[in-house]
Amino acid sequence: ELRMTQVHLLTDYIGRKQAELKAWNEAQGHSAQLSANRRRMTNLGTFRAYALAYLKSHPDIQPNMTCMVRQMQTTAQGVPLEIYCFTRTTAWADYERIQGDIFDYLLAVLPEFGLSLYQQPSGNDLRAGVLPAVLGASHLPSLENKSA
């Protein structure tokens, strides 16, 4: 949390959020001594705030239209986030470039928030690492071609 206070896009958010959480936790009185009864900042919530601040400061995003970063329903693959905003241009190629640049940037900073992107294993992942280990420890016969 302390390190994040130095991120210029988060300065206002962290100050407001810390004050909000302190007031709420103090209002809980004695029960707030138990950790489970206290509200806290989270890495995901902080990332959402950062992503929104980034979008609102982006020169290619339309400032007078809806802009939000929202958490979607949790799935077996993780917690999806939806980015909803409008670019200043309607030219398709420019829009795709802007969208790609935004996602490149946000995905690159995920580790700064202690977050990572979920990527479902594919056939290549299985062939590269998991499958040989499974076959080696398996009771199944080898898949190698054996001549009689």
PyMOL CGO cylinders between C-alpha atoms (Angstrom):
from pymol import cmd
from pymol.cgo import CYLINDER

trace = [
    CYLINDER, 0.00, 0.00, 0.00, 2.81, 2.40, 0.86, 0.3, 1, 1, 1, 1, 1, 1,
    CYLINDER, 2.81, 2.40, 0.86, 4.52, 1.81, -2.49, 0.3, 1, 1, 1, 1, 1, 1,
    CYLINDER, 4.52, 1.81, -2.49, 1.28, 2.53, -4.35, 0.3, 1, 1, 1, 1, 1, 1,
    CYLINDER, 1.28, 2.53, -4.35, 0.96, 5.97, -2.73, 0.3, 1, 1, 1, 1, 1, 1,
    CYLINDER, 0.96, 5.97, -2.73, 3.86, 7.03, -4.96, 0.3, 1, 1, 1, 1, 1, 1,
    CYLINDER, 3.86, 7.03, -4.96, 1.95, 6.19, -8.16, 0.3, 1, 1, 1, 1, 1, 1,
    CYLINDER, 1.95, 6.19, -8.16, 0.64, 9.54, -9.40, 0.3, 1, 1, 1, 1, 1, 1,
    CYLINDER, 0.64, 9.54, -9.40, -2.59, 8.11, -10.83, 0.3, 1, 1, 1, 1, 1, 1,
    CYLINDER, -2.59, 8.11, -10.83, -3.42, 6.59, -7.42, 0.3, 1, 1, 1, 1, 1, 1,
    CYLINDER, -3.42, 6.59, -7.42, -2.54, 9.43, -5.04, 0.3, 1, 1, 1, 1, 1, 1,
    CYLINDER, -2.54, 9.43, -5.04, -6.07, 10.86, -4.76, 0.3, 1, 1, 1, 1, 1, 1,
    CYLINDER, -6.07, 10.86, -4.76, -7.75, 7.44, -4.73, 0.3, 1, 1, 1, 1, 1, 1,
    CYLINDER, -7.75, 7.44, -4.73, -5.56, 6.04, -1.95, 0.3, 1, 1, 1, 1, 1, 1,
    CYLINDER, -5.56, 6.04, -1.95, -6.02, 9.12, 0.23, 0.3, 1, 1, 1, 1, 1, 1,
    CYLINDER, -6.02, 9.12, 0.23, -9.81, 9.02, -0.18, 0.3, 1, 1, 1, 1, 1, 1,
    CYLINDER, -9.81, 9.02, -0.18, -10.01, 5.24, 0.25, 0.3, 1, 1, 1, 1, 1, 1,
    CYLINDER, -10.01, 5.24, 0.25, -7.83, 5.19, 3.38, 0.3, 1, 1, 1, 1, 1, 1,
    CYLINDER, -7.83, 5.19, 3.38, -9.99, 7.90, 4.98, 0.3, 1, 1, 1, 1, 1, 1,
    CYLINDER, -9.99, 7.90, 4.98, -13.19, 6.05, 4.01, 0.3, 1, 1, 1, 1, 1, 1,
    CYLINDER, -13.19, 6.05, 4.01, -11.93, 2.74, 5.41, 0.3, 1, 1, 1, 1, 1, 1,
    CYLINDER, -11.93, 2.74, 5.41, -10.61, 4.32, 8.61, 0.3, 1, 1, 1, 1, 1, 1,
    CYLINDER, -10.61, 4.32, 8.61, -13.97, 6.01, 9.27, 0.3, 1, 1, 1, 1, 1, 1,
    CYLINDER, -13.97, 6.01, 9.27, -15.91, 2.83, 8.56, 0.3, 1, 1, 1, 1, 1, 1,
    CYLINDER, -15.91, 2.83, 8.56, -13.65, 0.65, 10.70, 0.3, 1, 1, 1, 1, 1, 1,
    CYLINDER, -13.65, 0.65, 10.70, -13.74, 3.14, 13.61, 0.3, 1, 1, 1, 1, 1, 1,
    CYLINDER, -13.74, 3.14, 13.61, -17.55, 3.16, 13.41, 0.3, 1, 1, 1, 1, 1, 1,
    CYLINDER, -17.55, 3.16, 13.41, -17.51, -0.61, 13.99, 0.3, 1, 1, 1, 1, 1, 1,
    CYLINDER, -17.51, -0.61, 13.99, -16.06, -0.06, 17.44, 0.3, 1, 1, 1, 1, 1, 1,
    CYLINDER, -16.06, -0.06, 17.44, -14.75, -3.06, 19.35, 0.3, 1, 1, 1, 1, 1, 1,
    CYLINDER, -14.75, -3.06, 19.35, -15.79, -5.56, 16.65, 0.3, 1, 1, 1, 1, 1, 1,
    CYLINDER, -15.79, -5.56, 16.65, -13.27, -4.02, 14.23, 0.3, 1, 1, 1, 1, 1, 1,
    CYLINDER, -13.27, -4.02, 14.23, -10.45, -5.47, 16.35, 0.3, 1, 1, 1, 1, 1, 1,
    CYLINDER, -10.45, -5.47, 16.35, -11.12, -8.77, 14.61, 0.3, 1, 1, 1, 1, 1, 1,
    CYLINDER, -11.12, -8.77, 14.61, -9.52, -8.68, 11.16, 0.3, 1, 1, 1, 1, 1, 1,
    CYLINDER, -9.52, -8.68, 11.16, -12.52, -10.32, 9.48, 0.3, 1, 1, 1, 1, 1, 1,
    CYLINDER, -12.52, -10.32, 9.48, -14.74, -7.44, 10.60, 0.3, 1, 1, 1, 1, 1, 1,
    CYLINDER, -14.74, -7.44, 10.60, -12.59, -4.72, 9.05, 0.3, 1, 1, 1, 1, 1, 1,
    CYLINDER, -12.59, -4.72, 9.05, -12.72, -3.33, 5.54, 0.3, 1, 1, 1, 1, 1, 1,
    CYLINDER, -12.72, -3.33, 5.54, -9.37, -3.13, 3.75, 0.3, 1, 1, 1, 1, 1, 1,
    CYLINDER, -9.37, -3.13, 3.75, -7.90, -2.03, 0.47, 0.3, 1, 1, 1, 1, 1, 1,
    CYLINDER, -7.90, -2.03, 0.47, -7.35, -4.81, -2.03, 0.3, 1, 1, 1, 1, 1, 1,
    CYLINDER, -7.35, -4.81, -2.03, -4.97, -5.18, -4.92, 0.3, 1, 1, 1, 1, 1, 1,
    CYLINDER, -4.97, -5.18, -4.92, -7.87, -5.76, -7.33, 0.3, 1, 1, 1, 1, 1, 1,
    CYLINDER, -7.87, -5.76, -7.33, -9.79, -2.70, -6.14, 0.3, 1, 1, 1, 1, 1, 1,
    CYLINDER, -9.79, -2.70, -6.14, -6.65, -0.60, -6.38, 0.3, 1, 1, 1, 1, 1, 1,
    CYLINDER, -6.65, -0.60, -6.38, -5.96, -1.89, -9.89, 0.3, 1, 1, 1, 1, 1, 1,
    CYLINDER, -5.96, -1.89, -9.89, -9.52, -1.02, -10.96, 0.3, 1, 1, 1, 1, 1, 1,
    CYLINDER, -9.52, -1.02, -10.96, -9.03, 2.52, -9.65, 0.3, 1, 1, 1, 1, 1, 1,
    CYLINDER, -9.03, 2.52, -9.65, -5.68, 2.76, -11.43, 0.3, 1, 1, 1, 1, 1, 1,
    CYLINDER, -5.68, 2.76, -11.43, -7.11, 1.50, -14.73, 0.3, 1, 1, 1, 1, 1, 1,
    CYLINDER, -7.11, 1.50, -14.73, -9.95, 4.03, -14.52, 0.3, 1, 1, 1, 1, 1, 1,
    CYLINDER, -9.95, 4.03, -14.52, -7.56, 6.88, -13.74, 0.3, 1, 1, 1, 1, 1, 1,
    CYLINDER, -7.56, 6.88, -13.74, -5.35, 5.77, -16.63, 0.3, 1, 1, 1, 1, 1, 1,
    CYLINDER, -5.35, 5.77, -16.63, -8.30, 5.77, -19.04, 0.3, 1, 1, 1, 1, 1, 1,
    CYLINDER, -8.30, 5.77, -19.04, -9.50, 9.17, -17.86, 0.3, 1, 1, 1, 1, 1, 1,
    CYLINDER, -9.50, 9.17, -17.86, -6.04, 10.63, -18.40, 0.3, 1, 1, 1, 1, 1, 1,
    CYLINDER, -6.04, 10.63, -18.40, -5.55, 8.97, -21.80, 0.3, 1, 1, 1, 1, 1, 1,
    CYLINDER, -5.55, 8.97, -21.80, -5.48, 11.52, -24.64, 0.3, 1, 1, 1, 1, 1, 1,
    CYLINDER, -5.48, 11.52, -24.64, -7.39, 9.25, -27.05, 0.3, 1, 1, 1, 1, 1, 1,
    CYLINDER, -7.39, 9.25, -27.05, -10.34, 8.56, -24.71, 0.3, 1, 1, 1, 1, 1, 1,
    CYLINDER, -10.34, 8.56, -24.71, -13.43, 10.77, -25.02, 0.3, 1, 1, 1, 1, 1, 1,
    CYLINDER, -13.43, 10.77, -25.02, -13.64, 12.62, -21.67, 0.3, 1, 1, 1, 1, 1, 1,
    CYLINDER, -13.64, 12.62, -21.67, -17.33, 13.59, -21.80, 0.3, 1, 1, 1, 1, 1, 1,
    CYLINDER, -17.33, 13.59, -21.80, -18.68, 10.06, -22.34, 0.3, 1, 1, 1, 1, 1, 1,
    CYLINDER, -18.68, 10.06, -22.34, -19.14, 7.08, -20.02, 0.3, 1, 1, 1, 1, 1, 1,
    CYLINDER, -19.14, 7.08, -20.02, -15.90, 5.57, -18.80, 0.3, 1, 1, 1, 1, 1, 1,
    CYLINDER, -15.90, 5.57, -18.80, -15.71, 2.72, -16.28, 0.3, 1, 1, 1, 1, 1, 1,
    CYLINDER, -15.71, 2.72, -16.28, -13.76, -0.34, -15.22, 0.3, 1, 1, 1, 1, 1, 1,
    CYLINDER, -13.76, -0.34, -15.22, -16.04, -2.87, -13.63, 0.3, 1, 1, 1, 1, 1, 1,
    CYLINDER, -16.04, -2.87, -13.63, -15.68, -6.23, -12.03, 0.3, 1, 1, 1, 1, 1, 1,
    CYLINDER, -15.68, -6.23, -12.03, -17.73, -8.94, -13.66, 0.3, 1, 1, 1, 1, 1, 1,
    CYLINDER, -17.73, -8.94, -13.66, -19.05, -12.17, -12.13, 0.3, 1, 1, 1, 1, 1, 1,
    CYLINDER, -19.05, -12.17, -12.13, -16.26, -14.44, -10.92, 0.3, 1, 1, 1, 1, 1, 1,
    CYLINDER, -16.26, -14.44, -10.92, -15.69, -17.56, -13.00, 0.3, 1, 1, 1, 1, 1, 1,
    CYLINDER, -15.69, -17.56, -13.00, -13.51, -20.65, -12.68, 0.3, 1, 1, 1, 1, 1, 1,
    CYLINDER, -13.51, -20.65, -12.68, -10.94, -18.75, -14.74, 0.3, 1, 1, 1, 1, 1, 1,
    CYLINDER, -10.94, -18.75, -14.74, -10.76, -15.78, -12.36, 0.3, 1, 1, 1, 1, 1, 1,
    CYLINDER, -10.76, -15.78, -12.36, -12.29, -12.36, -11.87, 0.3, 1, 1, 1, 1, 1, 1,
    CYLINDER, -12.29, -12.36, -11.87, -12.93, -10.70, -15.24, 0.3, 1, 1, 1, 1, 1, 1,
    CYLINDER, -12.93, -10.70, -15.24, -12.78, -6.93, -15.55, 0.3, 1, 1, 1, 1, 1, 1,
    CYLINDER, -12.78, -6.93, -15.55, -14.65, -4.99, -18.20, 0.3, 1, 1, 1, 1, 1, 1,
    CYLINDER, -14.65, -4.99, -18.20, -13.30, -1.75, -19.60, 0.3, 1, 1, 1, 1, 1, 1,
    CYLINDER, -13.30, -1.75, -19.60, -16.03, 0.49, -20.97, 0.3, 1, 1, 1, 1, 1, 1,
    CYLINDER, -16.03, 0.49, -20.97, -15.09, 3.78, -22.61, 0.3, 1, 1, 1, 1, 1, 1,
    CYLINDER, -15.09, 3.78, -22.61, -15.18, 5.63, -25.91, 0.3, 1, 1, 1, 1, 1, 1,
    CYLINDER, -15.18, 5.63, -25.91, -12.32, 6.76, -28.10, 0.3, 1, 1, 1, 1, 1, 1,
    CYLINDER, -12.32, 6.76, -28.10, -12.16, 10.21, -29.65, 0.3, 1, 1, 1, 1, 1, 1,
    CYLINDER, -12.16, 10.21, -29.65, -12.09, 8.59, -33.10, 0.3, 1, 1, 1, 1, 1, 1,
    CYLINDER, -12.09, 8.59, -33.10, -14.42, 6.28, -34.96, 0.3, 1, 1, 1, 1, 1, 1,
    CYLINDER, -14.42, 6.28, -34.96, -11.81, 5.26, -37.53, 0.3, 1, 1, 1, 1, 1, 1,
    CYLINDER, -11.81, 5.26, -37.53, -11.60, 1.49, -37.15, 0.3, 1, 1, 1, 1, 1, 1,
    CYLINDER, -11.60, 1.49, -37.15, -7.82, 1.07, -37.48, 0.3, 1, 1, 1, 1, 1, 1,
    CYLINDER, -7.82, 1.07, -37.48, -7.15, 3.91, -35.03, 0.3, 1, 1, 1, 1, 1, 1,
    CYLINDER, -7.15, 3.91, -35.03, -9.70, 2.49, -32.58, 0.3, 1, 1, 1, 1, 1, 1,
    CYLINDER, -9.70, 2.49, -32.58, -8.04, -0.95, -32.71, 0.3, 1, 1, 1, 1, 1, 1,
    CYLINDER, -8.04, -0.95, -32.71, -4.60, 0.60, -32.16, 0.3, 1, 1, 1, 1, 1, 1,
    CYLINDER, -4.60, 0.60, -32.16, -5.82, 2.59, -29.16, 0.3, 1, 1, 1, 1, 1, 1,
    CYLINDER, -5.82, 2.59, -29.16, -7.58, -0.43, -27.68, 0.3, 1, 1, 1, 1, 1, 1,
    CYLINDER, -7.58, -0.43, -27.68, -4.51, -2.61, -28.16, 0.3, 1, 1, 1, 1, 1, 1,
    CYLINDER, -4.51, -2.61, -28.16, -2.20, -0.01, -26.61, 0.3, 1, 1, 1, 1, 1, 1,
    CYLINDER, -2.20, -0.01, -26.61, -4.47, 0.32, -23.57, 0.3, 1, 1, 1, 1, 1, 1,
    CYLINDER, -4.47, 0.32, -23.57, -4.62, -3.43, -23.02, 0.3, 1, 1, 1, 1, 1, 1,
    CYLINDER, -4.62, -3.43, -23.02, -0.87, -3.81, -23.58, 0.3, 1, 1, 1, 1, 1, 1,
    CYLINDER, -0.87, -3.81, -23.58, -0.20, -1.19, -20.94, 0.3, 1, 1, 1, 1, 1, 1,
    CYLINDER, -0.20, -1.19, -20.94, -2.69, -2.47, -18.36, 0.3, 1, 1, 1, 1, 1, 1,
    CYLINDER, -2.69, -2.47, -18.36, -1.57, -6.08, -18.76, 0.3, 1, 1, 1, 1, 1, 1,
    CYLINDER, -1.57, -6.08, -18.76, 2.05, -5.01, -18.36, 0.3, 1, 1, 1, 1, 1, 1,
    CYLINDER, 2.05, -5.01, -18.36, 1.36, -3.29, -15.01, 0.3, 1, 1, 1, 1, 1, 1,
    CYLINDER, 1.36, -3.29, -15.01, -0.68, -6.15, -13.51, 0.3, 1, 1, 1, 1, 1, 1,
    CYLINDER, -0.68, -6.15, -13.51, 2.34, -7.56, -11.61, 0.3, 1, 1, 1, 1, 1, 1,
    CYLINDER, 2.34, -7.56, -11.61, 2.83, -4.17, -9.90, 0.3, 1, 1, 1, 1, 1, 1,
    CYLINDER, 2.83, -4.17, -9.90, -0.50, -4.85, -8.19, 0.3, 1, 1, 1, 1, 1, 1,
    CYLINDER, -0.50, -4.85, -8.19, 0.28, -8.45, -7.30, 0.3, 1, 1, 1, 1, 1, 1,
    CYLINDER, 0.28, -8.45, -7.30, -2.08, -9.65, -10.03, 0.3, 1, 1, 1, 1, 1, 1,
    CYLINDER, -2.08, -9.65, -10.03, -1.57, -11.93, -12.99, 0.3, 1, 1, 1, 1, 1, 1,
    CYLINDER, -1.57, -11.93, -12.99, -3.48, -12.75, -16.14, 0.3, 1, 1, 1, 1, 1, 1,
    CYLINDER, -3.48, -12.75, -16.14, -5.13, -16.16, -16.34, 0.3, 1, 1, 1, 1, 1, 1,
    CYLINDER, -5.13, -16.16, -16.34, -4.40, -18.05, -19.53, 0.3, 1, 1, 1, 1, 1, 1,
    CYLINDER, -4.40, -18.05, -19.53, -6.16, -21.37, -19.98, 0.3, 1, 1, 1, 1, 1, 1,
    CYLINDER, -6.16, -21.37, -19.98, -3.71, -24.16, -20.84, 0.3, 1, 1, 1, 1, 1, 1,
    CYLINDER, -3.71, -24.16, -20.84, -3.80, -25.17, -24.48, 0.3, 1, 1, 1, 1, 1, 1,
    CYLINDER, -3.80, -25.17, -24.48, -2.56, -28.17, -26.41, 0.3, 1, 1, 1, 1, 1, 1,
    CYLINDER, -2.56, -28.17, -26.41, 0.85, -26.54, -26.80, 0.3, 1, 1, 1, 1, 1, 1,
    CYLINDER, 0.85, -26.54, -26.80, 1.13, -25.98, -23.04, 0.3, 1, 1, 1, 1, 1, 1,
    CYLINDER, 1.13, -25.98, -23.04, 0.30, -29.60, -22.44, 0.3, 1, 1, 1, 1, 1, 1,
    CYLINDER, 0.30, -29.60, -22.44, 2.76, -30.88, -25.03, 0.3, 1, 1, 1, 1, 1, 1,
    CYLINDER, 2.76, -30.88, -25.03, 5.53, -28.62, -23.73, 0.3, 1, 1, 1, 1, 1, 1,
    CYLINDER, 5.53, -28.62, -23.73, 5.36, -29.46, -20.07, 0.3, 1, 1, 1, 1, 1, 1,
    CYLINDER, 5.36, -29.46, -20.07, 2.49, -31.28, -18.52, 0.3, 1, 1, 1, 1, 1, 1,
    CYLINDER, 2.49, -31.28, -18.52, 2.02, -34.22, -20.88, 0.3, 1, 1, 1, 1, 1, 1,
    CYLINDER, 2.02, -34.22, -20.88, 5.55, -35.69, -20.60, 0.3, 1, 1, 1, 1, 1, 1,
    CYLINDER, 5.55, -35.69, -20.60, 5.38, -35.56, -16.81, 0.3, 1, 1, 1, 1, 1, 1,
    CYLINDER, 5.38, -35.56, -16.81, 1.98, -37.21, -16.78, 0.3, 1, 1, 1, 1, 1, 1,
    CYLINDER, 1.98, -37.21, -16.78, 3.07, -39.96, -19.16, 0.3, 1, 1, 1, 1, 1, 1,
    CYLINDER, 3.07, -39.96, -19.16, 6.24, -40.59, -17.17, 0.3, 1, 1, 1, 1, 1, 1,
    CYLINDER, 6.24, -40.59, -17.17, 4.28, -41.07, -13.96, 0.3, 1, 1, 1, 1, 1, 1,
    CYLINDER, 4.28, -41.07, -13.96, 1.39, -42.89, -15.56, 0.3, 1, 1, 1, 1, 1, 1,
    CYLINDER, 1.39, -42.89, -15.56, 0.51, -46.51, -15.54, 0.3, 1, 1, 1, 1, 1, 1,
    CYLINDER, 0.51, -46.51, -15.54, -0.42, -46.12, -19.20, 0.3, 1, 1, 1, 1, 1, 1,
    CYLINDER, -0.42, -46.12, -19.20, 1.86, -47.68, -21.80, 0.3, 1, 1, 1, 1, 1, 1,
    CYLINDER, 1.86, -47.68, -21.80, 4.26, -45.41, -23.64, 0.3, 1, 1, 1, 1, 1, 1,
    CYLINDER, 4.26, -45.41, -23.64, 3.01, -43.81, -26.83, 0.3, 1, 1, 1, 1, 1, 1,
    CYLINDER, 3.01, -43.81, -26.83, 6.29, -44.56, -28.62, 0.3, 1, 1, 1, 1, 1, 1,
    CYLINDER, 6.29, -44.56, -28.62, 6.07, -46.81, -31.67, 0.3, 1, 1, 1, 1, 1, 1,
    CYLINDER, 6.07, -46.81, -31.67, 7.41, -50.21, -30.68, 0.3, 1, 1, 1, 1, 1, 1,
    CYLINDER, 7.41, -50.21, -30.68, 8.27, -52.69, -33.40, 0.3, 1, 1, 1, 1, 1, 1,
    CYLINDER, 8.27, -52.69, -33.40, 7.64, -56.37, -32.74, 0.3, 1, 1, 1, 1, 1, 1,
]
cmd.load_cgo(trace, "trace")
